Amino acid sequence: MMTPQQYEESLRRLNLVVYMFGKRIENVVDDPIIRPSMNAVAKTYEMAMRPEYEDIMTATSHITGKRINRFTHIHQNIDDLVKKSKMGRLLGRATGCCFQRCVGMDALNALSIVTYDIDQKHGTSYCKRFIDYLTYVQENDLTCDGAMTDPKGNRGLPPHKQTDPDMFLHVVEERADGIVVRGAKAHQTGAVNSQEVIVMPTIAMRAEDKDYAVSFALPSDAEGIIYIMGRQSCDTRKLEAGQLDRGNPFFGGHEALVVFDNVFVPWERVFMYKEYEFAGSLVENFAAYHRQSYACKVGVGDVLIGAAQTVAEYNGVERASHVKDKIIEMNHLNETLYCGCISCASEGHKEPSGTYAVDKLLANVHKQNVTRFPYEIARLAQDIAGGLMVTMPAEDDFKAPATAKWLEKYYAGDCDVPTMNRMRILRLIENLTLGTAAVGYLTESMHGAGSPQAQRIMISRLVNLAEKKRAAQKLSGIEDA
């Protein structure tokens, strides 16, 4: 397993093509806007090295028998699935943001199932290729960017009917030594902090879309891959000298559009090619795993609840009955989310490949709750915090001789609490509910791993209404039930 320092050095050796604010970023690792997101990934390496977290953060490889980071592990039993949820909450609490390795872990596990299934039907050798690749990932403790979301163009049209065929990533050339692909993957969390990118199809496909039914893995700096960084609210605050106005000065996340401009993929890195009937299975297996992964939002919720309780005490209102009730409601919602991710893990099952998968229905129910509860938790935190959260002057005003004394005087709360401590916790709440961290907590809760309607569709497919009807009819005395 890698140390955080080794992870950082591995990124420095990459030759990524990254653009932000219209310019190419030459030093991605030390860029002040990107750096906090790298720190969050590095935390996954640091905590795996700590003895007190070994049971949650590490696992034993079913391939080599070696101790590995759990983010590179293929789930071998129910306990692995449960520990994955516990790991997500632990890291969400430690970073207060998205720590970016879940997507790659979920892609690896989904591919371990689907490559086996394709081989069983078609007599291909995808599973062996995948196991060879997985061994490489585990041996080097790599961070993988799971790339599923295509730009999609006209959502009413399938891939093969798009005016611009590149709206879905597809194969443009087949060669003796591999394939050439073109297209893009959008909203890629942690893309420039990853050593590998794993591409998957984004929807179920028909025979006419077979050139789009492709899955493969490449080094993140492969020739022809271009990264265009997305904006986040308040992102340029990271360019400022002080720490106060960043809210969370230590950790963060990022997203990027990843362009594949005629990129070559060798055959040994290809895990699906034209087996269109398995595209939907890969999407559904990945989506179920990734919807479970939103245990991370429970950890970030822990931070937000702690911040709300702290600011209530700093404001001197922690004993007010309505404040107590709001804190109770925040905890109720957050722990309900935790119940969801633990339940879909506990009800998991073994696939023919040997990989353990989560219960798909409960995973989708969990993610549906994630699209709602964090917004209410954030609303209650803002309610308790008060308006100063969004009207507070800049850190420089707290340092300037002409204004510092007035801010120190008029922004004091409890006389036993330093004014600056009160400001710091308010900035953290702003960051979690409105700023850069809100992308990873709120918007990602809504749209990550599929927008709300995607879960509702899966719930409608997976719920056994006939069984429920039979139970009701039997108890009501309907004899022909």
URTA-V532720 format. One record per residue. SS is DSSP state (a for helix, b for strand, c for the rest). D_CENTER is the distance of its C-alpha to the mean C-alpha in Angstrom with 1 decimal. Layout:
<<SS:D_CENTER> <SS:D_CENTER>>
This chain:
<<c:21.5> <c:21.0> <c:21.6> <a:19.6> <a:22.7> <a:22.7> <a:19.1> <a:20.1> <a:23.2> <a:21.6> <a:19.7> <a:23.1> <c:24.6> <c:22.5> <c:24.1> <c:21.3> <c:22.5> <b:20.5> <b:21.8> <b:21.3> <c:23.9> <c:26.0> <b:26.5> <b:25.4> <c:23.7> <c:25.8> <c:24.2> <c:20.5> <c:20.1> <c:22.4> <c:21.6> <a:21.4> <a:18.7> <a:16.4> <a:17.5> <a:15.7> <a:12.3> <a:14.0> <a:15.3> <a:12.0> <a:11.4> <a:15.1> <a:14.7> <a:13.2> <a:16.4> <a:18.7> <a:17.9> <a:18.5> <c:21.9> <c:22.9> <a:25.2> <a:24.2> <a:20.7> <a:21.8> <a:21.7> <a:18.1> <a:16.7> <b:18.9> <b:20.4> <b:23.3> <c:22.9> <c:24.7> <c:25.8> <c:27.3> <c:27.6> <c:26.2> <b:23.9> <b:20.4> <b:17.0> <a:15.2> <a:12.2> <a:14.9> <c:16.6> <c:17.6> <c:18.0> <c:21.8> <c:22.4> <a:21.4> <a:21.2> <a:18.5> <a:16.4> <a:17.3> <a:16.6> <a:13.0> <a:12.6> <a:14.8> <a:12.9> <a:9.7> <a:12.2> <a:14.1> <a:11.7> <a:10.5> <a:14.3> <a:15.1> <a:13.1> <c:12.8> <c:9.6> <c:6.0> <c:7.2> <c:5.3> <c:7.0> <a:5.5> <a:5.6> <a:9.1> <a:10.1> <a:9.7> <a:11.5> <a:14.1> <a:14.9> <a:15.2> <a:17.5> <a:19.5> <a:20.5> <a:21.2> <a:23.0> <a:25.3> <a:26.0> <a:26.9> <a:29.2> <a:30.9> <a:31.8> <a:32.6> <c:33.6> <c:31.2> <c:29.8> <a:26.1> <a:25.3> <a:27.4> <a:25.8> <a:22.3> <a:23.6> <a:25.2> <a:22.0> <a:20.0> <a:22.9> <a:22.6> <a:18.9> <a:19.8> <a:23.0> <a:21.4> <c:18.2> <c:16.2> <c:12.6> <b:11.7> <b:9.9> <b:9.5> <b:11.4> <c:12.2> <c:12.8> <c:16.4> <c:18.2> <c:20.4> <c:23.4> <c:25.6> <c:23.5> <c:26.8> <c:27.5> <c:26.3> <a:25.5> <a:29.1> <a:30.5> <c:28.6> <c:31.0> <c:28.8> <a:27.8> <a:25.0> <a:22.9> <c:21.5> <c:21.2> <b:24.3> <b:26.9> <b:29.8> <b:31.8> <b:32.5> <b:34.3> <c:35.9> <c:33.3> <b:30.2> <b:28.7> <b:27.9> <b:25.0> <b:24.5> <b:22.0> <b:18.6> <b:14.9> <b:13.5> <b:10.6> <b:9.2> <b:6.6> <c:8.5> <a:11.2> <a:14.2> <a:13.1> <c:13.1> <c:16.4> <b:15.7> <b:14.3> <b:14.3> <b:15.4> <c:15.7> <c:17.6> <c:16.0> <c:18.8> <c:21.6> <c:24.6> <c:28.4> <a:30.9> <a:31.3> <a:27.7> <a:28.1> <a:27.6> <a:24.1> <c:23.3> <b:22.1> <b:19.5> <b:19.8> <b:18.5> <b:19.8> <b:19.8> <c:17.8> <c:21.1> <c:23.0> <c:25.7> <c:24.9> <b:21.2> <b:20.8> <b:17.9> <b:18.4> <b:16.4> <c:15.4> <c:17.0> <c:15.8> <c:18.2> <c:20.3> <a:18.9> <a:22.4> <a:23.1> <a:21.6> <a:24.7> <c:27.0> <c:28.8> <c:28.3> <c:25.4> <a:26.1> <a:24.8> <a:21.4> <c:20.7> <c:18.3> <c:20.1> <c:18.3> <c:14.5> <c:12.2> <c:9.5> <c:10.5> <b:10.3> <b:13.1> <b:15.3> <b:16.1> <b:19.8> <b:21.5> <b:25.1> <b:27.2> <b:25.3> <b:27.0> <b:25.4> <b:27.8> <a:28.4> <a:27.2> <a:23.6> <b:23.8> <b:22.5> <b:23.4> <b:26.1> <c:27.7> <c:27.1> <a:26.1> <a:26.6> <a:23.7> <a:21.1> <a:20.6> <a:20.2> <a:17.5> <a:15.6> <a:16.2> <a:15.5> <a:12.1> <a:11.4> <a:12.8> <a:11.0> <a:7.5> <a:9.2> <a:10.4> <a:7.2> <a:7.2> <a:9.9> <a:8.0> <a:9.4> <a:12.7> <a:12.7> <a:12.3> <a:14.9> <a:17.1> <a:17.3> <a:18.1> <a:20.7> <a:22.1> <a:22.5> <a:24.2> <a:26.6> <a:27.3> <a:28.2> <a:30.3> <a:32.3> <a:32.6> <a:33.9> <c:36.2> <c:35.2> <c:33.4> <c:36.4> <c:36.5> <a:36.0> <a:33.7> <a:31.4> <a:31.4> <a:30.7> <a:27.7> <a:26.2> <a:27.0> <a:25.3> <a:22.1> <a:22.1> <a:23.1> <a:20.1> <a:17.6> <a:19.3> <a:19.5> <a:15.7> <a:16.0> <a:18.8> <a:16.7> <a:14.1> <a:17.1> <a:19.3> <a:17.4> <a:17.3> <a:20.9> <c:22.0> <c:20.6> <b:23.0> <b:24.0> <c:23.8> <c:26.8> <c:25.0> <c:24.8> <c:21.0> <b:20.1> <b:18.0> <c:16.9> <c:19.1> <a:17.8> <a:19.6> <a:18.4> <a:14.7> <a:15.3> <a:17.3> <a:14.7> <a:12.2> <a:15.3> <a:16.0> <a:12.6> <c:13.7> <c:16.8> <a:17.1> <a:15.0> <a:17.3> <a:20.3> <a:19.3> <a:18.9> <a:22.2> <a:23.9> <a:22.8> <a:24.2> <a:27.3> <a:28.0> <a:27.3> <c:29.8> <c:30.3> <a:30.6> <a:26.8> <a:27.2> <a:30.8> <c:30.7> <c:32.4> <c:30.9> <a:31.1> <a:34.0> <a:36.0> <a:35.7> <a:37.2> <c:39.8> <a:43.3> <a:44.2> <a:41.3> <a:40.0> <a:42.7> <a:42.2> <a:38.5> <a:39.0> <a:41.7> <a:40.3> <c:36.6> <c:37.6> <c:36.7> <c:37.8> <c:40.5> <c:39.3> <c:35.8> <c:35.7> <a:35.0> <a:32.3> <a:30.4> <a:30.3> <a:29.1> <a:26.3> <a:24.9> <a:25.3> <a:23.4> <a:20.5> <a:20.6> <a:20.9> <a:17.9> <a:15.7> <a:17.2> <c:18.4> <c:17.4> <a:14.7> <a:12.5> <a:13.1> <a:10.8> <a:7.8> <a:9.9> <a:12.0> <a:11.4> <a:7.7> <a:9.3> <a:11.8> <a:10.6> <c:7.0> <c:7.8> <c:11.3> <c:13.4> <a:15.7> <a:18.5> <a:16.6> <a:16.3> <a:19.9> <a:21.1> <a:19.8> <a:21.2> <a:24.5> <a:24.6> <a:23.9> <c:26.0> <c:29.5> <a:31.7> <a:34.8> <a:34.6> <a:34.3> <a:37.3> <a:39.3> <a:38.8> <a:39.9> <a:42.8> <a:44.0> <a:44.2> <c:45.9> <c:48.6> <c:47.9> <c:49.8> <c:48.6> <c:44.9>>
